[in-house]
C-alpha cells in the first residue's frame, strides 16, 4: 500500500533501497554467517548492524570530550642557573639553548 504524503512513516513500512557497497571479504562472511544463524536476509542483518553501530557512534559523539590534561615529568637539572637572566641571554645568543 503506498504511503500518503501527510501520513508519518511507520517502522514496519520503512522503504528499502538498493545500493552497492564494498565490504572486506571476512566481514561479509561474518555477516552472512550471522544472517544464516538468525534465519534472516543479508540486507536485514546489515541494516540492523549498521543501525546499532550508528546509534553507538552517535551516543559517543554526543558525550562531551574528556578534559585535556598535561602530563608532568621531570626534565632533570637545568643546564644554566634559571635565576641568572644574563647567563640565559648569553647562552641563547650563542645558540646553546
C-alpha positions in Angstrom: 0.0 0.0 0.0 1.6 3.3 -1.0 2.1 5.8 1.8 0.2 9.1 1.8 2.4 12.2 1.9 0.7 13.6 5.0 0.9 10.3 7.0 4.0 9.7 9.1 6.3 6.9 8.1 5.8 3.8 10.2 8.6 1.5 11.2 7.1 -1.6 9.5 6.6 0.2 6.2 10.2 1.6 6.1 11.2 1.6 2.4 14.3 -0.3 1.4 16.7 1.0 -1.2 19.2 -1.0 -3.3 22.8 0.0 -3.2 26.2 -1.3 -3.9 28.9 -1.3 -1.2 32.4 -2.8 -0.9 33.0 -5.0 2.1 36.1 -6.8 3.2 35.7 -10.5 2.5 36.0 -11.5 6.1 33.3 -9.0 7.2 30.9 -10.3 4.5 31.4 -13.9 5.6 30.7 -13.0 9.3 27.6 -11.1 8.3 26.4 -14.0 6.1 27.0 -16.4 8.9 25.1 -14.2 11.3 22.1 -13.9 9.0 22.1 -17.7 8.5 22.1 -18.2 12.3 19.3 -15.7 12.7 17.4 -17.0 9.7 17.1 -13.6 8.1 18.3 -11.9 4.9 21.7 -10.4 4.5 20.2 -7.0 3.9 18.2 -7.1 7.1 21.2 -8.2 9.1 23.4 -5.5 7.6 20.7 -2.9 8.3 20.4 -4.0 12.0 24.2 -4.0 12.4 24.6 -0.5 10.8 21.8 0.8 12.9 23.4 -0.5 16.1 26.8 0.9 15.0 25.3 4.3 14.2 23.5 4.6 17.5 26.7 3.7 19.4 28.7 6.2 17.4 26.1 9.0 17.8 25.9 8.3 21.5 29.7 8.6 21.8 29.8 11.8 19.7 27.0 13.4 21.9 29.1 13.0 25.1 31.4 15.8 26.0 35.0 15.2 25.2 37.2 14.4 28.2 39.2 17.3 29.7 42.6 17.9 28.2 45.4 17.1 30.7 49.1 17.9 30.5 51.3 15.2 31.9 54.0 16.4 34.2 57.5 14.9 34.3 61.0 15.9 35.5 63.2 17.4 32.8 66.3 17.0 35.0 68.7 19.6 36.4 68.8 22.9 34.4 71.9 23.4 32.2 72.1 27.1 33.3 71.0 28.8 36.5 67.5 29.9 35.8 67.7 32.9 38.2 70.5 34.5 36.2 68.9 36.2 33.2 72.3 37.4 31.9 73.6 33.8 31.6 70.5 32.6 29.9 70.6 35.5 27.4 74.3 34.8 26.7 73.7 31.1 26.1 70.7 31.9 23.9 72.7 34.4 21.8 75.4 31.7 21.2 72.7 29.2 20.2 73.4 26.9 23.1 69.8 26.8 24.3 
